[in-house]
Amino acid sequence: MRNRKLVTARVRDAYEQFLSGATPPDGSVRSLVSESWARSLDRGIDPDDAATDPRESEIMSDADFHAYRSEHLLARVRPLIQSLMLDDISDSGVVVALADRNGRLLWVDGDRSARSKAAKISFAEGTVWSEDAVGTNAPGVALALDRSVQISGPEHYAGPVQKWSCTAAPVHDPTSGDLIGVIDVTGGSAAANPFALTAVRSVVAAVERELASHAVDLSPAGRGTTTPDTRLQVLSADPTWRVPNRPPKPLSPRHAEILLLLHAHPAGLRTEQLADLLSDEDLGAVTVRAEISRLRRDVGDVVASRPYRLIHDAAADVDEVRTAIVSGDPRQAIQMFGRGGLLADSMAPGVTDLLDDLRESLRAAVFASGDLAALQAWASSPHGADDFQAWTTLRESLPSGAPEAAIAAGRVRLLNRRFGA
Protein backbone atom coordinates (compact mmCIF):
# COMPACT_ATOMS: atom_id res chain seq x y z
CA MET A 1 0.00 0.00 0.00
CA ARG A 2 2.83 2.41 0.94
CA ASN A 3 4.63 1.73 -2.35
CA ARG A 4 1.43 2.42 -4.27
CA LYS A 5 1.02 5.77 -2.52
CA LEU A 6 4.63 6.68 -3.33
CA VAL A 7 4.13 5.81 -7.01
CA THR A 8 0.92 7.84 -7.13
CA ALA A 9 2.62 10.83 -5.53
CA ARG A 10 5.55 10.58 -7.94
CA VAL A 11 3.21 10.47 -10.96
CA ARG A 12 1.21 13.42 -9.64
CA ASP A 13 4.40 15.47 -9.23
CA ALA A 14 5.43 14.52 -12.77
CA TYR A 15 2.02 15.57 -14.10
CA GLU A 16 2.22 18.98 -12.43
CA GLN A 17 5.76 19.47 -13.74
CA PHE A 18 4.63 18.50 -17.24
CA LEU A 19 1.75 20.99 -17.23
CA SER A 20 4.07 23.73 -15.95
CA GLY A 21 6.34 23.19 -18.95
CA ALA A 22 9.10 21.33 -17.10
CA THR A 23 10.39 17.91 -18.08
CA PRO A 24 9.56 15.29 -15.42
CA PRO A 25 12.51 13.26 -14.08
CA ASP A 26 13.34 10.06 -15.90
CA GLY A 27 11.45 7.08 -14.53
CA SER A 28 8.87 9.21 -12.73
CA VAL A 29 6.12 8.21 -15.15
CA ARG A 30 5.75 5.44 -17.71
CA SER A 31 6.76 6.36 -21.25
CA LEU A 32 3.38 5.19 -22.53
CA VAL A 33 1.75 7.80 -20.28
CA SER A 34 4.20 10.65 -20.89
CA GLU A 35 3.93 10.18 -24.66
CA SER A 36 0.14 10.29 -24.40
CA TRP A 37 0.34 13.45 -22.30
CA ALA A 38 2.48 15.02 -25.01
CA ARG A 39 -0.02 14.09 -27.73
CA SER A 40 -2.85 15.47 -25.60
CA LEU A 41 -1.01 18.75 -25.07
CA ASP A 42 -0.19 19.05 -28.78
CA ARG A 43 -3.87 18.65 -29.62
CA GLY A 44 -4.75 21.56 -27.36
CA ILE A 45 -6.86 19.53 -24.94
CA ASP A 46 -7.70 21.47 -21.76
CA PRO A 47 -6.74 19.25 -18.79
CA ASP A 48 -9.22 21.03 -16.53
CA ASP A 49 -12.45 20.27 -18.37
CA ALA A 50 -11.71 17.93 -21.29
CA ALA A 51 -13.50 15.01 -19.66
CA THR A 52 -16.74 16.94 -19.20
CA ASP A 53 -16.97 18.54 -22.61
CA PRO A 54 -16.49 16.06 -25.49
CA ARG A 55 -16.09 17.71 -28.87
CA GLU A 56 -19.29 19.23 -30.16
CA SER A 57 -18.56 17.95 -33.68
CA GLU A 58 -18.87 14.37 -32.44
CA ILE A 59 -22.31 14.64 -30.85
CA MET A 60 -25.03 12.36 -32.31
CA SER A 61 -28.78 12.64 -31.92
CA ASP A 62 -30.32 10.00 -29.64
CA ALA A 63 -32.09 8.35 -32.57
CA ASP A 64 -28.93 8.19 -34.68
CA PHE A 65 -26.90 6.89 -31.75
CA HIS A 66 -29.29 4.06 -30.88
CA ALA A 67 -29.59 3.04 -34.53
CA TYR A 68 -25.82 3.13 -34.93
CA ARG A 69 -24.97 1.01 -31.90
CA SER A 70 -27.67 -1.58 -32.66
CA GLU A 71 -25.90 -2.29 -35.95
CA HIS A 72 -22.41 -2.34 -34.48
CA LEU A 73 -20.56 -5.65 -34.33
CA LEU A 74 -20.14 -5.30 -30.59
CA ALA A 75 -23.93 -5.50 -30.23
CA ARG A 76 -23.65 -9.18 -31.17
CA VAL A 77 -21.33 -10.00 -28.31
CA ARG A 78 -22.60 -7.67 -25.62
CA PRO A 79 -24.56 -10.50 -23.89
CA LEU A 80 -21.38 -12.57 -23.83
CA ILE A 81 -19.39 -9.70 -22.31
CA GLN A 82 -22.08 -9.18 -19.70
CA SER A 83 -22.11 -12.87 -18.84
CA LEU A 84 -18.33 -12.99 -18.41
CA MET A 85 -17.87 -9.76 -16.49
CA LEU A 86 -20.92 -8.33 -14.76
CA ASP A 87 -21.35 -11.00 -12.09
CA ASP A 88 -17.79 -10.49 -10.93
CA ILE A 89 -17.96 -6.66 -10.80
CA SER A 90 -21.48 -6.17 -9.47
CA ASP A 91 -20.24 -5.19 -6.01
CA SER A 92 -16.86 -3.69 -6.86
CA GLY A 93 -17.89 -0.16 -7.84
CA VAL A 94 -16.66 -0.36 -11.43
CA VAL A 95 -18.39 -0.14 -14.81
CA VAL A 96 -17.80 -2.05 -18.03
CA ALA A 97 -17.86 0.06 -21.17
CA LEU A 98 -17.91 -0.91 -24.83
CA ALA A 99 -16.72 1.76 -27.25
CA ASP A 100 -16.40 1.89 -31.03
CA ARG A 101 -13.14 2.48 -32.87
CA ASN A 102 -13.55 6.25 -32.44
CA GLY A 103 -13.91 6.01 -28.67
CA ARG A 104 -17.65 6.61 -28.54
CA LEU A 105 -19.12 4.75 -25.56
CA LEU A 106 -21.84 2.47 -26.93
CA TRP A 107 -22.79 0.84 -23.63
CA VAL A 108 -21.83 1.46 -20.01
CA ASP A 109 -22.89 -1.42 -17.75
CA GLY A 110 -22.64 -1.89 -14.02
CA ASP A 111 -24.73 -1.23 -10.96
CA ARG A 112 -26.72 2.00 -10.78
CA SER A 113 -24.45 3.63 -8.21
CA ALA A 114 -21.28 3.01 -10.24
CA ARG A 115 -22.89 4.26 -13.47
CA SER A 116 -24.19 7.35 -11.69
CA LYS A 117 -20.72 8.21 -10.37
CA ALA A 118 -19.19 7.63 -13.80
CA ALA A 119 -21.77 9.90 -15.41
CA LYS A 120 -20.54 12.78 -13.24
CA ILE A 121 -17.34 12.82 -15.32
CA SER A 122 -19.41 12.32 -18.50
CA PHE A 123 -18.37 8.68 -18.75
CA ALA A 124 -21.75 7.74 -20.17
CA GLU A 125 -23.27 6.17 -23.26
CA GLY A 126 -22.88 8.38 -26.32
CA THR A 127 -19.88 10.40 -25.12
CA VAL A 128 -16.51 10.17 -26.85
CA TRP A 129 -13.46 9.03 -24.89
CA SER A 130 -10.82 8.92 -27.57
CA GLU A 131 -7.38 10.28 -26.75
CA ASP A 132 -8.10 13.08 -29.23
CA ALA A 133 -11.22 14.12 -27.33
CA VAL A 134 -10.27 13.88 -23.64
CA GLY A 135 -6.59 13.11 -23.48
CA THR A 136 -4.93 10.18 -21.74
CA ASN A 137 -7.38 7.48 -20.65
CA ALA A 138 -7.37 3.72 -21.09
CA PRO A 139 -10.00 3.37 -23.86
CA GLY A 140 -8.47 6.25 -25.79
CA VAL A 141 -4.86 5.08 -25.50
CA ALA A 142 -5.83 1.46 -26.24
CA LEU A 143 -7.44 2.62 -29.48
CA ALA A 144 -4.59 4.98 -30.34
CA LEU A 145 -1.89 2.33 -29.84
CA ASP A 146 -4.01 -0.76 -30.65
CA ARG A 147 -2.90 -2.51 -27.48
CA SER A 148 -4.24 -3.25 -24.01
CA VAL A 149 -3.62 -0.48 -21.49
CA GLN A 150 -4.04 0.38 -17.80
CA ILE A 151 -4.23 4.00 -16.72
CA SER A 152 -4.22 4.68 -12.99
CA GLY A 153 -5.31 7.84 -11.18
CA PRO A 154 -3.03 10.82 -11.94
CA GLU A 155 -1.82 9.19 -15.16
CA HIS A 156 -5.02 10.57 -16.72
CA TYR A 157 -4.55 13.82 -18.60
CA ALA A 158 -7.86 15.33 -17.48
CA GLY A 159 -7.80 16.48 -13.87
CA PRO A 160 -11.48 15.57 -13.14
CA VAL A 161 -10.72 11.93 -14.01
CA GLN A 162 -7.68 11.47 -11.79
CA LYS A 163 -9.64 9.84 -8.97
CA TRP A 164 -10.47 7.02 -11.37
CA SER A 165 -8.52 4.13 -12.88
CA CYS A 166 -9.28 2.17 -16.03
CA THR A 167 -8.20 -0.87 -17.99
CA ALA A 168 -8.98 -1.39 -21.68
CA ALA A 169 -8.14 -3.70 -24.57
CA PRO A 170 -8.97 -3.35 -28.27
CA VAL A 171 -11.30 -5.69 -30.15
CA HIS A 172 -10.71 -6.71 -33.77
CA ASP A 173 -12.87 -8.02 -36.57
CA PRO A 174 -11.63 -11.64 -36.78
CA THR A 175 -12.27 -11.72 -40.53
CA SER A 176 -10.52 -8.53 -41.64
CA GLY A 177 -8.33 -7.85 -38.61
CA ASP A 178 -9.69 -4.29 -38.46
CA LEU A 179 -9.97 -2.55 -35.11
CA ILE A 180 -13.70 -2.32 -34.28
CA GLY A 181 -13.71 -1.06 -30.71
CA VAL A 182 -12.54 -1.49 -27.16
CA ILE A 183 -13.68 -3.12 -23.91
CA ASP A 184 -12.96 -1.06 -20.81
CA VAL A 185 -13.31 -1.43 -17.04
CA THR A 186 -13.42 1.90 -15.20
CA GLY A 187 -13.66 2.54 -11.46
CA GLY A 188 -11.52 2.77 -8.38
CA SER A 189 -8.57 0.66 -7.29
CA ALA A 190 -10.20 -2.54 -8.60
CA ALA A 191 -9.81 -1.24 -12.15
CA ALA A 192 -6.07 -0.72 -11.58
CA ASN A 193 -5.46 -4.24 -10.31
CA PRO A 194 -3.24 -6.36 -12.60
CA PHE A 195 -5.99 -8.98 -12.55
CA ALA A 196 -8.30 -6.49 -14.31
CA LEU A 197 -5.92 -6.37 -17.27
CA THR A 198 -5.79 -10.16 -17.46
CA ALA A 199 -9.58 -10.36 -17.21
CA VAL A 200 -10.20 -7.81 -19.96
CA ARG A 201 -7.71 -9.50 -22.28
CA SER A 202 -9.40 -12.85 -21.66
CA VAL A 203 -12.83 -11.42 -22.43
CA VAL A 204 -11.55 -9.83 -25.65
CA ALA A 205 -10.16 -13.21 -26.73
CA ALA A 206 -13.54 -14.84 -26.03
CA VAL A 207 -15.34 -12.08 -27.91
CA GLU A 208 -13.14 -12.42 -30.98
CA ARG A 209 -13.63 -16.21 -30.94
CA GLU A 210 -17.38 -15.70 -30.70
CA LEU A 211 -17.40 -13.26 -33.61
CA ALA A 212 -15.31 -15.66 -35.69
CA SER A 213 -17.56 -18.65 -34.97
CA HIS A 214 -20.81 -16.83 -35.68
CA ALA A 215 -20.02 -14.60 -38.59
CA VAL A 216 -19.94 -16.21 -42.00
CA ASP A 217 -20.02 -12.67 -43.33
CA LEU A 218 -19.27 -9.74 -41.04
CA SER A 219 -19.76 -7.13 -43.73
CA PRO A 220 -22.79 -4.81 -43.35
CA ALA A 221 -24.62 -6.71 -46.09
CA GLY A 222 -24.16 -9.97 -44.24
CA ARG A 223 -25.14 -8.91 -40.75
CA GLY A 224 -28.67 -10.25 -41.08
CA THR A 225 -27.27 -13.79 -41.01
CA THR A 226 -28.62 -15.76 -38.06
CA THR A 227 -26.91 -18.66 -36.38
CA PRO A 228 -28.57 -22.08 -36.33
CA ASP A 229 -30.35 -22.93 -33.11
CA THR A 230 -28.52 -24.92 -30.53
CA ARG A 231 -30.29 -27.92 -29.01
CA LEU A 232 -30.78 -29.02 -25.43
CA GLN A 233 -31.44 -32.74 -25.01
CA VAL A 234 -32.69 -33.77 -21.58
CA LEU A 235 -35.07 -36.66 -22.23
CA SER A 236 -32.36 -39.18 -23.07
CA ALA A 237 -30.25 -41.06 -20.53
CA ASP A 238 -27.37 -38.61 -20.96
CA PRO A 239 -28.29 -34.90 -21.29
CA THR A 240 -26.34 -32.99 -23.93
CA TRP A 241 -25.94 -29.50 -25.35
CA ARG A 242 -25.57 -29.57 -29.12
CA VAL A 243 -24.26 -26.83 -31.38
CA PRO A 244 -24.33 -27.33 -35.16
CA ASN A 245 -21.08 -28.59 -36.65
CA ARG A 246 -19.58 -29.32 -33.23
CA PRO A 247 -19.49 -32.47 -31.10
CA PRO A 248 -22.27 -32.58 -28.49
CA LYS A 249 -21.21 -31.52 -25.01
CA PRO A 250 -22.32 -33.89 -22.22
CA LEU A 251 -24.02 -32.15 -19.33
CA SER A 252 -23.91 -32.88 -15.64
CA PRO A 253 -27.39 -33.15 -14.09
CA ARG A 254 -27.02 -29.74 -12.43
CA HIS A 255 -25.91 -28.02 -15.63
CA ALA A 256 -28.75 -29.68 -17.55
CA GLU A 257 -31.20 -28.43 -14.90
CA ILE A 258 -29.89 -24.87 -15.20
CA LEU A 259 -30.08 -24.86 -19.00
CA LEU A 260 -33.56 -26.39 -18.96
CA LEU A 261 -34.84 -23.81 -16.47
CA LEU A 262 -33.35 -20.93 -18.46
CA HIS A 263 -34.86 -22.40 -21.62
CA ALA A 264 -38.25 -22.50 -19.87
CA HIS A 265 -37.86 -18.86 -18.74
CA PRO A 266 -36.58 -17.00 -21.83
CA ALA A 267 -36.99 -13.60 -20.15
CA GLY A 268 -34.36 -14.70 -17.65
CA LEU A 269 -34.08 -15.51 -13.96
CA ARG A 270 -32.51 -13.51 -11.16
CA THR A 271 -29.99 -15.29 -8.98
CA GLU A 272 -32.45 -15.87 -6.16
CA GLN A 273 -35.14 -17.09 -8.56
CA LEU A 274 -32.80 -19.62 -10.10
CA ALA A 275 -31.71 -20.76 -6.63
CA ASP A 276 -35.34 -21.38 -5.62
CA LEU A 277 -36.01 -23.41 -8.77
CA LEU A 278 -32.88 -25.52 -8.28
CA SER A 279 -33.38 -26.52 -4.65
CA ASP A 280 -35.78 -26.43 -1.73
CA GLU A 281 -32.78 -25.56 0.40
CA ASP A 282 -31.08 -22.18 0.50
CA LEU A 283 -28.38 -22.44 -2.16
CA GLY A 284 -27.22 -18.85 -1.81
CA ALA A 285 -26.07 -16.46 -4.51
CA VAL A 286 -22.44 -17.57 -4.26
CA THR A 287 -23.34 -21.20 -4.97
CA VAL A 288 -25.50 -20.29 -7.96
CA ARG A 289 -22.79 -18.06 -9.41
CA ALA A 290 -20.23 -20.83 -8.94
CA GLU A 291 -22.47 -23.27 -10.81
CA ILE A 292 -22.93 -20.78 -13.66
CA SER A 293 -19.17 -20.26 -13.78
CA ARG A 294 -18.57 -24.01 -14.03
CA LEU A 295 -21.26 -24.31 -16.68
CA ARG A 296 -19.58 -21.64 -18.81
CA ARG A 297 -16.23 -23.35 -18.36
CA ASP A 298 -17.56 -26.79 -19.32
CA VAL A 299 -20.06 -25.90 -22.04
CA GLY A 300 -19.01 -22.47 -23.32
CA ASP A 301 -20.33 -18.93 -23.19
CA VAL A 302 -24.01 -19.82 -23.41
CA VAL A 303 -25.50 -17.94 -20.45
CA ALA A 304 -25.84 -14.18 -20.11
CA SER A 305 -26.22 -12.41 -16.78
CA ARG A 306 -28.42 -9.87 -15.00
CA PRO A 307 -30.72 -11.73 -15.30
CA TYR A 308 -29.36 -15.16 -16.20
CA ARG A 309 -30.66 -16.18 -19.63
CA LEU A 310 -29.59 -18.15 -22.68
CA ILE A 311 -27.50 -16.06 -25.06
CA HIS A 312 -28.88 -17.77 -28.17
CA ASP A 313 -32.23 -19.30 -29.00
CA ALA A 314 -32.15 -23.01 -28.27
CA ALA A 315 -34.40 -25.87 -29.28
CA ALA A 316 -35.11 -28.59 -26.73
CA ASP A 317 -36.44 -32.11 -27.02
CA VAL A 318 -39.16 -31.25 -24.48
CA ASP A 319 -40.45 -28.74 -27.06
CA GLU A 320 -40.93 -31.55 -29.54
CA VAL A 321 -43.12 -33.40 -27.04
CA ARG A 322 -45.25 -30.29 -26.57
CA THR A 323 -45.49 -29.82 -30.34
CA ALA A 324 -46.73 -33.38 -30.77
CA ILE A 325 -49.33 -32.83 -28.04
CA VAL A 326 -50.62 -29.63 -29.62
CA SER A 327 -50.69 -31.16 -33.10
CA GLY A 328 -52.94 -33.97 -31.86
CA ASP A 329 -50.44 -36.83 -31.98
CA PRO A 330 -50.34 -38.14 -28.39
CA ARG A 331 -48.84 -41.49 -29.37
CA GLN A 332 -45.84 -39.74 -30.91
CA ALA A 333 -45.58 -37.51 -27.82
CA ILE A 334 -45.56 -40.56 -25.52
CA GLN A 335 -42.80 -42.16 -27.55
CA MET A 336 -40.64 -39.02 -27.51
CA PHE A 337 -41.29 -38.41 -23.80
CA GLY A 338 -40.02 -41.88 -22.88
CA ARG A 339 -39.48 -42.21 -19.15
CA GLY A 340 -38.74 -38.48 -18.82
CA GLY A 341 -34.94 -38.47 -18.61
CA LEU A 342 -33.67 -35.58 -16.50
CA LEU A 343 -37.22 -34.47 -15.70
CA ALA A 344 -37.95 -37.80 -14.03
CA ASP A 345 -34.61 -37.96 -12.20
CA SER A 346 -34.31 -34.39 -10.96
CA MET A 347 -35.20 -33.24 -7.46
CA ALA A 348 -35.03 -29.56 -8.45
CA PRO A 349 -38.44 -27.96 -7.73
CA GLY A 350 -38.49 -26.05 -11.00
CA VAL A 351 -37.74 -29.19 -13.02
CA THR A 352 -40.30 -31.35 -11.21
CA ASP A 353 -42.87 -28.64 -11.93
CA LEU A 354 -41.97 -28.88 -15.63
CA LEU A 355 -42.38 -32.66 -15.44
CA ASP A 356 -45.80 -32.39 -13.81
CA ASP A 357 -46.94 -29.82 -16.34
CA LEU A 358 -45.78 -31.85 -19.34
CA ARG A 359 -47.13 -35.12 -17.96
CA GLU A 360 -50.58 -33.67 -17.22
CA SER A 361 -50.74 -32.00 -20.65
CA LEU A 362 -49.91 -35.32 -22.28
CA ARG A 363 -52.42 -37.25 -20.18
CA ALA A 364 -55.17 -34.74 -21.01
CA ALA A 365 -54.34 -35.01 -24.72
CA VAL A 366 -54.53 -38.82 -24.56
CA PHE A 367 -58.02 -38.81 -23.03
CA ALA A 368 -59.23 -36.02 -25.30
CA SER A 369 -58.12 -37.88 -28.41
CA GLY A 370 -60.41 -40.87 -27.85
CA ASP A 371 -57.64 -42.95 -29.41
CA LEU A 372 -57.62 -46.38 -27.72
CA ALA A 373 -54.10 -47.12 -29.00
CA ALA A 374 -52.88 -43.83 -27.47
CA LEU A 375 -54.53 -44.78 -24.18
CA GLN A 376 -52.80 -48.18 -24.25
CA ALA A 377 -49.47 -46.49 -24.97
CA TRP A 378 -50.03 -44.07 -22.06
CA ALA A 379 -50.99 -46.80 -19.59
CA SER A 380 -47.97 -48.88 -20.65
CA SER A 381 -45.59 -45.95 -20.15
CA PRO A 382 -43.86 -45.16 -16.82
CA HIS A 383 -46.13 -42.11 -16.47
CA GLY A 384 -49.41 -43.99 -16.89
CA ALA A 385 -48.51 -47.24 -15.17
CA ASP A 386 -50.45 -46.29 -12.01
CA ASP A 387 -53.19 -44.30 -13.74
CA PHE A 388 -56.32 -46.00 -12.37
CA GLN A 389 -58.64 -44.12 -14.71
CA ALA A 390 -56.63 -45.12 -17.77
CA TRP A 391 -56.61 -48.81 -16.88
CA THR A 392 -60.31 -48.77 -15.98
CA THR A 393 -61.16 -47.16 -19.31
CA LEU A 394 -59.09 -49.76 -21.13
CA ARG A 395 -60.79 -52.62 -19.26
CA GLU A 396 -64.18 -51.26 -20.25
CA SER A 397 -63.27 -50.34 -23.83
CA LEU A 398 -61.34 -53.39 -25.01
CA PRO A 399 -63.22 -56.38 -26.46
CA SER A 400 -64.21 -58.93 -23.84
CA GLY A 401 -61.87 -61.89 -23.88
CA ALA A 402 -59.05 -59.97 -25.55
CA PRO A 403 -55.67 -60.50 -23.84
CA GLU A 404 -55.27 -56.75 -23.48
CA ALA A 405 -58.60 -56.55 -21.63
CA ALA A 406 -57.48 -59.24 -19.18
CA ILE A 407 -54.25 -57.39 -18.57
CA ALA A 408 -56.18 -54.16 -17.94
CA ALA A 409 -58.55 -55.93 -15.53
CA GLY A 410 -55.59 -57.38 -13.63
CA ARG A 411 -53.96 -53.95 -13.42
CA VAL A 412 -57.15 -52.43 -12.02
CA ARG A 413 -57.27 -55.11 -9.29
CA LEU A 414 -53.62 -54.51 -8.44
CA LEU A 415 -54.12 -50.74 -8.16
CA ASN A 416 -57.17 -51.31 -5.98
CA ARG A 417 -55.14 -53.44 -3.58
CA ARG A 418 -52.12 -51.14 -3.66
CA PHE A 419 -53.79 -47.76 -3.38
CA GLY A 420 -57.38 -48.54 -2.46
CA ALA A 421 -58.43 -46.72 -5.64
N, C-alpha and C positions, 0 to 999 in steps of 0.2 A: 504494500500500500504506500509506504514512504517513498519507494523508488518511483511509483507512478506519479505521485505528487511532484517529485523533483523534475521528472520529464515534462509534466504539464507546465510547470513554472518556467522551465527552460524554453519550451516552445512559445509560451506567451511572451516572454521577453524578446525572443527572436521576431515574433510577429510585430510587436511594437517598434522594434528597431527597423524592420523592413518598411513599415508604413512611414516612419520618420525620414526615410531615405538612406539609412545606414545599412551596411551589409552585415547580416547576422554572423556570429562566429561559426567556423566550420564545425559540423557535427551537431549543431544546436537544433536542427530541424532536418527531416528527411529530404533528400533531393527531389523526390516525387512531389512533395508538398511545396518546397521553395520554388520549383519550376512552375507549378500551377499558380502560386501567388504572383509570380512575374507575369504570366499570361493574363491573369485577372487584372493586374494593374495596367498592363499595356492596352487592354480593351476598355479602360476607363470605367470599370465597375466601382461603384461607391461602396466601400466596406461597411458603411453605417446603415444602409437601408436596402442593399441589393436583394436581400432575401425576402423582403416584404413588397417589392415592386417589380415583378417580372416584366419584361419588355412588352410595351403596349402592342407592338407589331405582331406579337405571337399569341394574342388573345383570340380564342374561338368563341362563337356563340354556343350556348348550351346544346342546342339541337345538333349543330355540326359536330361538337365534341362527342356526344353520345353515339351519333352515327359512325363517326370515325373509329372510336375505340371498339365498337361492336364488330367491326370488320377487321380489326387488327389480329395478327397471328397470335399474339399473347392471349387474346380472348379464349382461344381454344384450350389453353393449358392453365388458365386461371384456377379452375377447380382443383387441378393437380397441385398447384403451388399452395393453395389454401390447405389442402389435405396434408401436405408435407410440413407446413410451417406453423399454421395458426394455432394448433393444439399446444405446441411447445412454447408459444410466445404469449398466450392469452393472459398470463398474469405477470408478465415481465416488463410492462410499460413501454414496449416498442411497437412500431408499425411496420408492415411489409408493403412496399410500394412497387408497382410495375410501371415502368416508363418506356416510351417509344425511343427510337434512335436519336431524336432531337431533345430528349430530356423531359418531354411533357409527361406528367404523372397521369397515367390512365386509371389506375386504381390505387387506393390507399386503404389497406385492411388492418384491423386490429380492434381492440376493445374501444368503446366510446370515449373513455377518458384519455387514452393515448392519442386517438385521432384528434380529439379536441385540443390537446396541448400542441400537437404538430401543426394544426391549422393556425395557431397563433403566430407561427413564423411563415405562414402561407405555404406550408408543406401539405398541400391538399390536391385533390383530383382536379386536373385541368391546368394547374400552374406548371411553369417550365423551370426545371432545375438542371439545365445544362451548365457547363463551366462558363460558357459565353454569357449566360443570363445572370447567374448569381455568384460566380467565382468558385473557389475550391470547395467541393463537396463530393461525397463518394459517387453518387450516380453520375454527376457531371464529369468527374475525372475518369471514371470507368469507361464512359462513352468516348471521351477524348482520346484515351490511350488504348482502348479496346483490351482492357485487362481488369482483373478483379482488384478492388481497392478498399482499404479501410482509412477513414478520416476520423480523427478523435479530437473532440473539444476545440481547443484554440488553433488546431490545424486548419479549420474552416477560414475562408477569406472574409465572410460576412460576420461582423460582430454579433448580431442577434442570434446566430446559429451556434455560437461557441460553447453553449451549455449542452449541446447535443453531440452524439457520435453516430457514425453510419458506416455500413459495410455494403458494397455493391459488386455485382459481377455481370458482365455483358452476356446477352443471349444472341445466338446466331441462327439464321435459317439453315437447317441441316442440308438442304438441297443445293443452295447457291453459295453458302458460306457468308452471306451478307449479315452485317450487324442489324438486328431488328429491335433491340431494346435492352433493358437492364432490369435486374431484380435487386431490390435494395431493402435493407433492414435499418431503420432509423430509431434512435431512442437514447437512453442513458448509457451507463457503463456496460450493460449487457450487449449493446450493439458494437462495442469496442473490444469485446472478448475475442481472442483468436478462434474460439470455437464457432463464432458467428460467421467468420470468413470461410471456414471449412463447410459449415452448413449451407451457406448460400451457394458455394461452388457445387456442392453435391446436388442441390435442387436444380441448378442450371443444367447440370449433366442429365438429370432425369427429364427435365423439360425438353431438351434437345433430342433425347431418345424418343420421347413421346411424339414430338412433331415429326420426326423421321418415320416412325412406325405408322402414323395415321395419314400422312399427307402423300398421296400418290402424285398430286399436283398442288404445290403451294402458291402458284401464281394466282392473281386475283380472279381469273376466269375459272380456276379450278377449286375455289374455296367452298363451293356448294356441295362438294363431294362428302358423302356421309360414310362412316365406318360401319361395317357389318355388325349386327348385334352379337354380343357375347351370349353365352348360354350357361345357366346354372342348373345342374342336374342333382336333385336331392332324393329322387324316388328310387334310385338304384341302391345296391348294397354299399357302394363306395361313392360318396358325393364328389363331384368335380366341377371345376370352373373352366369353361372352354372358350377360347378365343380363336377365330378363324385363322387357319394357316399356322397354328402353333399347337404343340402337344397339350393335351388337357392337364390341368393342374389338380392333383388330388387335394381334397379339403379335409381338415380335421373336423370333427363334429361341431366344435364351437365356432369355427370359421364359417362352416356351412350354415349354422344357425344365424349368424350375424348377416351374411349375405342374403339369406332368405327373408329375414325380417326387413332389411333395407329394401329388398325388391318389393315386398308387400306394402311398404310405406314410401312411395317415390318422392313425396315431399320432404322426407328426411326425418330423423329422430334426434332429439337432444340426448346428451350423455345419460341423464337420469332416466329418460324414457327407454332408451335401449337397455339400460341396466335392469329396469323393471320387467322388460319382456324376456330377458335372458335368464332371470333367476328370481325365485321367491325370496331369496336372502338378499341382504344389502351388499351388492358387489362393490359399490363405490366408484367414483369417477376415475380414480387412478387405475383400477383393475380394468375398466372398460377401455381406457386409452391404451393400456398395455396390450390388450387383445387386438385392438385396431392396428397398433404398431406391428405386432407379429403378423397379422393378416396381410398388411402391405408388404412386409418383408418376404412372406412366403408366396403370395399370389401376384403381387404387383400393385401399382398405384391405381386401385379400382374404387377407393372410397374417398369422397370429399368430406370436409368437416364443416361444422357450425351452420346447420346441423349435419350429422353424419348422413350421407346419401351416396348412392352409386353414381360414379362419374359418367358412365355411359349407359344407355338403354341396354337392358339384358332380357333375353328370353329365359323362361324357366319351364321345366317339364311339368310343374304343377299347373302352369297356364294351359298346357295342352289338355289336361284333364278337364279343366273348367270349360274349355272350348268345346270338347266333346259333349259335356253335359248340356251346354246351351244349345248346341246344334241338334240335340235330340238323339244322341247315340250313346246311351248309358252303357251298353255292353263294351264298346270301345273304351269308354272312360274307366270302367272297372278293370279292364286289362291293363291300361296304362298306369292306373293307380297302384296296382299290385298290393303289397302288404303295407305300403306307405313310406318305406325307406326311413329317412331322417325324421319325418313327421311322426312316425310311429315310435321311434326310439328316443326322441328328445324329451327331456324333462323341463325344457324352457317354457314358461307360461305362454309366451307369444307364439311359439311354434305349436304347442298343443291346442291353442285356440284356432290356429290355421287348420290343423288336422280335423278338429271338430266341425269347423265350418265346411270344409271340403267334403267330409264324410256325410254330413247331413244333407248337403246339396245333392250329392250323388244318390243317396237313399231316396230323397224326394223325387228325383228324376226317374228312378227305377219304378217307383209305384205309379207315378203319373203316366208313364209310357204305356202301361197295360201289357207290356211285352213279357210273356211268361219265361222266355229264354233269358231275358235280362234279370228277372227276379231270381231264377235259378243261379245265374252267375253271381249275383249279389250275395245270396245265402251261402254259396260255396266259398266266398272270399273270406279273408280274415276279419273284415269289417262287418259282414252280415252273418257270421257263424252263430252268434247268439241272439239274432234278431227274431224274437218269438213271432211277431206279426208276419214276417216274411215266410217263415216255415209253415205257419198256420195257413196262410194264403196258398202256398204251394200244395199243401196236403188237400185243401179243398178244391183246387183248380186242376190238379193233374188227374188223368183218367184212373178210375178205380182199378186196382190190380197192377198198375204200372210199377216197375221197380222204383222209379223216382218218387212215386206217391208213398210207398212203404218207407223209403228213407226219410221223407219229410215227416211222416207220422211218428217214426222213431225219434226224430230230432225234437219234435214237439213234446213227447213224453219225457225226454231227457231234460229239456229246459224247464218243464214243470217241476221235476224232482229237484233240479239244481237251484232254481231261483223262485219256485213257487209261483211261476207266471200264470 
